[in-house]
Amino acid sequence: MAHQNSFSFRVRYSETDQMGVVYHGNYAQYLEMGRVEWLRSMGFSYKKMENDGIMLPVISLQIDFKKSATYDDLITVSTTLTKPPMVRIEFDYEIRNEEGELLITAHTVLAFIDMKTKRPTRCPSQILDCLEL
């Protein structure tokens, strides 16, 4: 299963700490950006999913830090679906700098939740259709 997407952006000054490096908490936001762009690349909208009554909270997050990103670095977030989604969806990530150096690896698990019942639900068929599963 090779459903992967990458996108790049520059680190903003406000994302760095007093040491001039990206504050560790910002990486969770970068991963979220990766998931949203992954969905978009599959022709699916996170906003539409929420409008259809499905939310996707993170239930597990693991980040392994390898090297620091700094202000104005051009970084690339690569997001890969790890297995077919059911009630959960799992992603692996790599974030690299402009030189191709590995900054972090990460893994997230999210659950599809029905916004009315607040209970887990199956992956929307539109996503499965986009994945051609």
N, C-alpha and C positions, 0 to 999 in steps of 0.2 A: 504494500500500500504506500504509494508515493505521492500523497497529497500534501504538497509543501508550497509555501509562499515566503518571499523575502521582500523587505522594503527597507529604505535607508532614510535617516534624518540626522540633523546636527544637534548635539547636546547644547541645551540652553544654559546660560550662566546661572539662572535660578535653580537649576537641578543639581548644582554642585555644593559641596560643603566647604568649611574653612580650609580644608587641605587642598581644595581645587579639584577634587574628584567627584564623580557622580555619587550622590548620597544613595546608600544601598536600598532604601525604600522605594526609590524611583524605578528600580528595575521591574517591580511588579506592574507599574503602569506601562512600561515598555512592552511587557508580555501581553498585557491587555490590548495594546495597540496592535501587536502581532496577531492576536486572535481575531480582532475586528477586520484587519486587512486580509487574513486568511479567508474568513467568511465572504468578504467582498469579492475576493479573487475567484471564489466558487460560484459567484452570481447570487449570493444570499445576503440579506441585510439583517444585522443584529437588531436594528430599530424595528424592522417589520416583524421579527420574531417576538419582540416584546409587545408590539401592537396587537399581535395575534394571541397574546396571553401566556407566553412562555418566557421565563427568565432563566438565566444561566449563571448561578453563583459559583464561585471557586470553592471547592471543598478540600483541596490539597494543593500546596505550593512548595516546591523544592527548588532552591537556587544554589548552585555551586559557583563561587566567585574565583576567577582565575587571574584577572588583571583589571586594573581600573580604567574607566573611561574618564576623560577630562573635558572641560569646556571647549566647545566648537569642534570636537571630534565628530567625524561622520561615521555613524555606527549603522550596522545592518542587523536587523532582527529577522532570523529565519525561523518559521513556525511550521511544524510537521505534525500531522495527525498520526497517532501511533497505532490505532486500531479502529475498526468500525464502531461508530457511536451507537449506543443503545439508550440506556437511561443516563449514562455518563458519557462524557467525551474527554479524551486525553490528548495532550499535546506535548511534544518535546520542542525545545528552543535552543538556538545558539545565537549569541550576540557577538559580533566581531567588529573591530575597528577598521579604518580605511586601509591599513596595512595587512588586513586579513588575520590579525592576531585574535585568538579566542579570548573574549572577556568573561563570558559566563555560559554555563549550560543550565537548563532549567526544565522542569516538568510540572504541568498542572493537570488537575482533574477537576472537571466541572460537572454539575448535575442539571439536567433539564427539569425545571420545576413549573407546575401549573400555577399561574399567579392567583387564580380564584381559590383553589383548594389548598395551596401551599404544600402540595404533595409531589413527589417525583413523577415524571411522565416520560414516555418514550420520545426519542429524538424525532423532531418534526420530519414528516415524509419529504418535504421540500429539500431538506439538507441531504437526506439519503439519495434522493433523485439527482441532486447536484454531484454527489460522489459516485453515482452510477453503481450503487451496491445492489 
